[in-house]
Amino acid sequence: MTPAGAQPEFCTGCGRETGGHDHAACRRAATLDPPRYCPRCGRRMVVKVTPSQWTAECSRHGPPAPAPASP
């Protein structure tokens, strides 16, 4: 559940809201797999995987923002 007026964030692995659920398995899978769900709306994205890269795009929001670099 998100606070009133705040935009919910969604897990890119399962599509559920990030608050209130354990997403440890989703985070582990994200190290190898492309995102499958839009982080802004939770809708399933169109994902194309090739041997050298992947692309993902939400029908409403376009491609997801790049993940921040790890320290």
N, CA, C and O atoms as a GROMACS GRO file, in nm:
protein
  284
    1MET      N    1   0.084  -0.117   0.000
    1MET     CA    2   0.000   0.000   0.000
    1MET      C    3   0.089   0.124   0.000
    1MET      O    4   0.188   0.130   0.074
    2THR      N    5   0.055   0.221  -0.081
    2THR     CA    6   0.135   0.343  -0.089
    2THR      C    7   0.062   0.458  -0.021
    2THR      O    8  -0.061   0.456  -0.013
    3PRO      N    9   0.136   0.558   0.029
    3PRO     CA   10   0.071   0.672   0.092
    3PRO      C   11  -0.017   0.748  -0.008
    3PRO      O   12   0.007   0.743  -0.129
    4ALA      N   13  -0.118   0.817   0.043
    4ALA     CA   14  -0.207   0.894  -0.043
    4ALA      C   15  -0.128   0.996  -0.123
    4ALA      O   16  -0.043   1.067  -0.068
    5GLY      N   17  -0.157   1.004  -0.252
    5GLY     CA   18  -0.091   1.100  -0.339
    5GLY      C   19   0.041   1.052  -0.397
    5GLY      O   20   0.094   1.115  -0.488
    6ALA      N   21   0.096   0.942  -0.347
    6ALA     CA   22   0.223   0.890  -0.398
    6ALA      C   23   0.196   0.789  -0.508
    6ALA      O   24   0.096   0.717  -0.504
    7GLN      N   25   0.284   0.785  -0.606
    7GLN     CA   26   0.274   0.687  -0.714
    7GLN      C   27   0.323   0.552  -0.663
    7GLN      O   28   0.432   0.545  -0.606
    8PRO      N   29   0.247   0.446  -0.682
    8PRO     CA   30   0.297   0.315  -0.640
    8PRO      C   31   0.411   0.271  -0.731
    8PRO      O   32   0.416   0.310  -0.848
    9GLU      N   33   0.501   0.192  -0.677
    9GLU     CA   34   0.608   0.133  -0.756
    9GLU      C   35   0.579  -0.014  -0.766
    9GLU      O   36   0.529  -0.075  -0.671
   10PHE      N   37   0.610  -0.072  -0.880
   10PHE     CA   38   0.579  -0.212  -0.905
   10PHE      C   39   0.707  -0.291  -0.930
   10PHE      O   40   0.804  -0.240  -0.985
   11CYS      N   41   0.704  -0.416  -0.890
   11CYS     CA   42   0.816  -0.507  -0.911
   11CYS      C   43   0.823  -0.542  -1.060
   11CYS      O   44   0.722  -0.575  -1.121
   12THR      N   45   0.943  -0.535  -1.118
   12THR     CA   46   0.959  -0.567  -1.259
   12THR      C   47   0.965  -0.718  -1.283
   12THR      O   48   0.966  -0.763  -1.398
   13GLY      N   49   0.970  -0.796  -1.176
   13GLY     CA   50   0.974  -0.941  -1.189
   13GLY      C   51   0.839  -1.008  -1.181
   13GLY      O   52   0.813  -1.106  -1.250
   14CYS      N   53   0.749  -0.954  -1.094
   14CYS     CA   54   0.619  -1.019  -1.076
   14CYS      C   55   0.500  -0.927  -1.103
   14CYS      O   56   0.388  -0.975  -1.119
   15GLY      N   57   0.522  -0.794  -1.107
   15GLY     CA   58   0.415  -0.701  -1.136
   15GLY      C   59   0.336  -0.653  -1.016
   15GLY      O   60   0.246  -0.571  -1.031
   16ARG      N   61   0.368  -0.702  -0.896
   16ARG     CA   62   0.298  -0.657  -0.774
   16ARG      C   63   0.359  -0.527  -0.723
   16ARG      O   64   0.472  -0.493  -0.756
   17GLU      N   65   0.282  -0.454  -0.640
   17GLU     CA   66   0.337  -0.335  -0.574
   17GLU      C   67   0.454  -0.377  -0.488
   17GLU      O   68   0.453  -0.485  -0.428
   18THR      N   69   0.558  -0.292  -0.482
   18THR     CA   70   0.679  -0.328  -0.409
   18THR      C   71   0.659  -0.325  -0.258
   18THR      O   72   0.728  -0.397  -0.186
   19GLY      N   73   0.569  -0.245  -0.208
   19GLY     CA   74   0.545  -0.239  -0.064
   19GLY      C   75   0.460  -0.356  -0.017
   19GLY      O   76   0.360  -0.390  -0.080
   20GLY      N   77   0.501  -0.418   0.093
   20GLY     CA   78   0.420  -0.522   0.154
   20GLY      C   79   0.442  -0.662   0.102
   20GLY      O   80   0.377  -0.755   0.149
   21HIS      N   81   0.529  -0.680   0.006
   21HIS     CA   82   0.556  -0.813  -0.047
   21HIS      C   83   0.705  -0.840  -0.041
   21HIS      O   84   0.786  -0.747  -0.048
   22ASP      N   85   0.742  -0.967  -0.028
   22ASP     CA   86   0.883  -1.005  -0.030
   22ASP      C   87   0.924  -1.032  -0.175
   22ASP      O   88   0.870  -1.123  -0.239
   23HIS      N   89   1.017  -0.954  -0.225
   23HIS     CA   90   1.059  -0.966  -0.364
   23HIS      C   91   1.203  -1.014  -0.376
   23HIS      O   92   1.270  -0.983  -0.475
   24ALA      N   93   1.252  -1.088  -0.278
   24ALA     CA   94   1.390  -1.137  -0.281
   24ALA      C   95   1.413  -1.226  -0.403
   24ALA      O   96   1.516  -1.214  -0.469
   25ALA      N   97   1.320  -1.315  -0.434
   25ALA     CA   98   1.334  -1.403  -0.550
   25ALA      C   99   1.332  -1.322  -0.680
   25ALA      O  100   1.404  -1.354  -0.775
   26CYS      N  101   1.251  -1.219  -0.684
   26CYS     CA  102   1.244  -1.133  -0.803
   26CYS      C  103   1.377  -1.060  -0.824
   26CYS      O  104   1.424  -1.048  -0.937
   27ARG      N  105   1.436  -1.011  -0.715
   27ARG     CA  106   1.565  -0.940  -0.726
   27ARG      C  107   1.675  -1.034  -0.772
   27ARG      O  108   1.761  -0.995  -0.852
   28ARG      N  109   1.674  -1.158  -0.723
   28ARG     CA  110   1.774  -1.256  -0.767
   28ARG      C  111   1.758  -1.285  -0.916
   28ARG      O  112   1.857  -1.292  -0.989
   29ALA      N  113   1.636  -1.303  -0.962
   29ALA     CA  114   1.610  -1.332  -1.103
   29ALA      C  115   1.647  -1.214  -1.192
   29ALA      O  116   1.686  -1.232  -1.307
   30ALA      N  117   1.634  -1.092  -1.140
   30ALA     CA  118   1.662  -0.971  -1.218
   30ALA      C  119   1.809  -0.959  -1.256
   30ALA      O  120   1.843  -0.884  -1.348
   31THR      N  121   1.897  -1.031  -1.187
   31THR     CA  122   2.039  -1.024  -1.223
   31THR      C  123   2.065  -1.093  -1.357
   31THR      O  124   2.164  -1.062  -1.423
   32LEU      N  125   1.977  -1.185  -1.398
   32LEU     CA  126   1.996  -1.257  -1.524
   32LEU      C  127   1.888  -1.229  -1.628
   32LEU      O  128   1.914  -1.238  -1.748
   33ASP      N  129   1.768  -1.196  -1.585
   33ASP     CA  130   1.655  -1.179  -1.676
   33ASP      C  131   1.621  -1.032  -1.698
   33ASP      O  132   1.645  -0.950  -1.609
   34PRO      N  133   1.567  -0.998  -1.814
   34PRO     CA  134   1.519  -0.861  -1.837
   34PRO      C  135   1.392  -0.837  -1.756
   34PRO      O  136   1.327  -0.932  -1.713
   35PRO      N  137   1.356  -0.710  -1.733
   35PRO     CA  138   1.232  -0.682  -1.661
   35PRO      C  139   1.112  -0.728  -1.743
   35PRO      O  140   1.112  -0.715  -1.866
   36ARG      N  141   1.012  -0.782  -1.677
   36ARG     CA  142   0.893  -0.832  -1.747
   36ARG      C  143   0.771  -0.744  -1.724
   36ARG      O  144   0.677  -0.747  -1.803
   37TYR      N  145   0.771  -0.665  -1.616
   37TYR     CA  146   0.657  -0.580  -1.582
   37TYR      C  147   0.703  -0.434  -1.568
   37TYR      O  148   0.815  -0.408  -1.524
   38CYS      N  149   0.617  -0.342  -1.605
   38CYS     CA  150   0.648  -0.199  -1.598
   38CYS      C  151   0.660  -0.155  -1.452
   38CYS      O  152   0.571  -0.184  -1.372
   39PRO      N  153   0.769  -0.086  -1.416
   39PRO     CA  154   0.783  -0.039  -1.278
   39PRO      C  155   0.688   0.074  -1.242
   39PRO      O  156   0.670   0.104  -1.124
   40ARG      N  157   0.627   0.139  -1.342
   40ARG     CA  158   0.535   0.250  -1.316
   40ARG      C  159   0.390   0.208  -1.303
   40ARG      O  160   0.316   0.267  -1.225
   41CYS      N  161   0.348   0.104  -1.379
   41CYS     CA  162   0.206   0.066  -1.374
   41CYS      C  163   0.182  -0.082  -1.347
   41CYS      O  164   0.068  -0.122  -1.321
   42GLY      N  165   0.286  -0.166  -1.352
   42GLY     CA  166   0.271  -0.308  -1.323
   42GLY      C  167   0.218  -0.390  -1.440
   42GLY      O  168   0.194  -0.510  -1.425
   43ARG      N  169   0.199  -0.326  -1.557
   43ARG     CA  170   0.151  -0.400  -1.675
   43ARG      C  171   0.263  -0.481  -1.736
   43ARG      O  172   0.380  -0.443  -1.727
   44ARG      N  173   0.228  -0.592  -1.797
   44ARG     CA  174   0.325  -0.676  -1.867
   44ARG      C  175   0.384  -0.597  -1.983
   44ARG      O  176   0.311  -0.533  -2.058
   45MET      N  177   0.517  -0.602  -1.999
   45MET     CA  178   0.583  -0.530  -2.106
   45MET      C  179   0.612  -0.624  -2.223
   45MET      O  180   0.617  -0.746  -2.206
   46VAL      N  181   0.632  -0.566  -2.340
   46VAL     CA  182   0.677  -0.641  -2.456
   46VAL      C  183   0.828  -0.651  -2.444
   46VAL      O  184   0.897  -0.549  -2.440
   47VAL      N  185   0.881  -0.773  -2.437
   47VAL     CA  186   1.024  -0.796  -2.417
   47VAL      C  187   1.078  -0.875  -2.535
   47VAL      O  188   1.022  -0.978  -2.574
   48LYS      N  189   1.188  -0.826  -2.592
   48LYS     CA  190   1.255  -0.895  -2.702
   48LYS      C  191   1.396  -0.928  -2.656
   48LYS      O  192   1.471  -0.840  -2.616
   49VAL      N  193   1.431  -1.057  -2.663
   49VAL     CA  194   1.563  -1.103  -2.618
   49VAL      C  195   1.639  -1.158  -2.738
   49VAL      O  196   1.588  -1.241  -2.813
   50THR      N  197   1.762  -1.109  -2.755
   50THR     CA  198   1.851  -1.160  -2.859
   50THR      C  199   1.976  -1.213  -2.788
   50THR      O  200   1.992  -1.191  -2.667
   51PRO      N  201   2.064  -1.282  -2.859
   51PRO     CA  202   2.184  -1.333  -2.793
   51PRO      C  203   2.272  -1.225  -2.728
   51PRO      O  204   2.341  -1.253  -2.631
   52SER      N  205   2.270  -1.105  -2.781
   52SER     CA  206   2.359  -1.002  -2.729
   52SER      C  207   2.292  -0.895  -2.644
   52SER      O  208   2.362  -0.819  -2.577
   53GLN      N  209   2.159  -0.886  -2.644
   53GLN     CA  210   2.092  -0.780  -2.569
   53GLN      C  211   1.944  -0.811  -2.549
   53GLN      O  212   1.895  -0.913  -2.598
   54TRP      N  213   1.874  -0.724  -2.478
   54TRP     CA  214   1.730  -0.734  -2.464
   54TRP      C  215   1.672  -0.593  -2.471
   54TRP      O  216   1.740  -0.495  -2.441
   55THR      N  217   1.544  -0.583  -2.511
   55THR     CA  218   1.470  -0.458  -2.506
   55THR      C  219   1.337  -0.486  -2.440
   55THR      O  220   1.282  -0.596  -2.455
   56ALA      N  221   1.285  -0.389  -2.368
   56ALA     CA  222   1.155  -0.401  -2.302
   56ALA      C  223   1.082  -0.268  -2.319
   56ALA      O  224   1.144  -0.162  -2.316
   57GLU      N  225   0.949  -0.275  -2.337
   57GLU     CA  226   0.872  -0.154  -2.355
   57GLU      C  227   0.730  -0.174  -2.304
   57GLU      O  228   0.665  -0.273  -2.336
   58CYS      N  229   0.683  -0.078  -2.225
   58CYS     CA  230   0.546  -0.076  -2.176
   58CYS      C  231   0.459  -0.008  -2.282
   58CYS      O  232   0.501   0.090  -2.343
   59SER      N  233   0.339  -0.058  -2.303
   59SER     CA  234   0.250   0.002  -2.403
   59SER      C  235   0.206   0.142  -2.362
   59SER      O  236   0.166   0.221  -2.447
   60ARG      N  237   0.211   0.174  -2.234
   60ARG     CA  238   0.171   0.306  -2.185
   60ARG      C  239   0.288   0.400  -2.157
   60ARG      O  240   0.278   0.520  -2.182
   61HIS      N  241   0.401   0.346  -2.106
   61HIS     CA  242   0.511   0.430  -2.059
   61HIS      C  243   0.639   0.418  -2.139
   61HIS      O  244   0.736   0.488  -2.109
   62GLY      N  245   0.643   0.333  -2.239
   62GLY     CA  246   0.765   0.315  -2.317
   62GLY      C  247   0.868   0.233  -2.243
   62GLY      O  248   0.834   0.158  -2.151
   63PRO      N  249   0.995   0.245  -2.282
   63PRO     CA  250   1.100   0.164  -2.216
   63PRO      C  251   1.120   0.208  -2.072
   63PRO      O  252   1.104   0.326  -2.041
   64PRO      N  253   1.158   0.114  -1.983
   64PRO     CA  254   1.184   0.150  -1.844
   64PRO      C  255   1.310   0.235  -1.832
   64PRO      O  256   1.399   0.227  -1.916
   65ALA      N  257   1.315   0.314  -1.729
   65ALA     CA  258   1.436   0.396  -1.703
   65ALA      C  259   1.550   0.303  -1.669
   65ALA      O  260   1.528   0.198  -1.607
   66PRO      N  261   1.673   0.338  -1.708
   66PRO     CA  262   1.788   0.253  -1.671
   66PRO      C  263   1.804   0.246  -1.520
   66PRO      O  264   1.780   0.343  -1.449
   67ALA      N  265   1.846   0.131  -1.473
   67ALA     CA  266   1.869   0.111  -1.330
   67ALA      C  267   1.990   0.192  -1.286
   67ALA      O  268   2.086   0.202  -1.362
   68PRO      N  269   1.987   0.249  -1.165
   68PRO     CA  270   2.104   0.322  -1.116
   68PRO      C  271   2.223   0.229  -1.099
   68PRO      O  272   2.208   0.112  -1.067
   69ALA      N  273   2.342   0.283  -1.120
   69ALA     CA  274   2.464   0.203  -1.107
   69ALA      C  275   2.485   0.163  -0.961
   69ALA      O  276   2.460   0.242  -0.870
   70SER      N  277   2.530   0.042  -0.941
   70SER     CA  278   2.559  -0.005  -0.805
   70SER      C  279   2.691   0.055  -0.757
   70SER      O  280   2.784   0.071  -0.836
   71PRO      N  281   2.701   0.089  -0.626
   71PRO     CA  282   2.826   0.148  -0.576
   71PRO      C  283   2.939   0.050  -0.572
   71PRO      O  284   3.050   0.086  -0.533
   0.00000   0.00000   0.00000
